[in-house]
Amino acid sequence: MKLSELGFLLDYEDTRSIEGWCQKNKIPIMTAGRQKYVPTFFVDLYFQNYVTKFVTANYTNPEAIMNAIDTNDSIKLSELLEAPTDPIVKSEYKKKEHSKVTQQFLSNIQTA
């Protein structure tokens, strides 16, 4: 992933800030020509570790929550987080497609 793409995810504009964030979080920066890149694997691993630490620190059932996140089971996740859901909402949610903005956000995260 380009350094500028990582900056977009982190909401940084200055490349020096992005490089500092990478150095602080031990994410290697590679240069190819005039462009700088970071391995997507390291960025994904950082965010996965961050979410895991947050869930472990704030919830009593972190294994089940992480499993629901990994399997992309939104209904199970909302139940585990004790978010209010109705049976009607559950059935309608599975039928609904994502909006264009949501699809774009999800594709940005998946390509990041």
Secondary structure, 3 states (H helix, E strand, C coil): CEHHHHHHHHCCCCHHHHHHHHHHCCCCCEEECCEEECCHHHHHHHHHHHHHHHHHHHCCCHHHHHHHHHCCCHHHHHHHCCCCCCHHHHHHHHHCCCCHHHHHHHHHHHHC
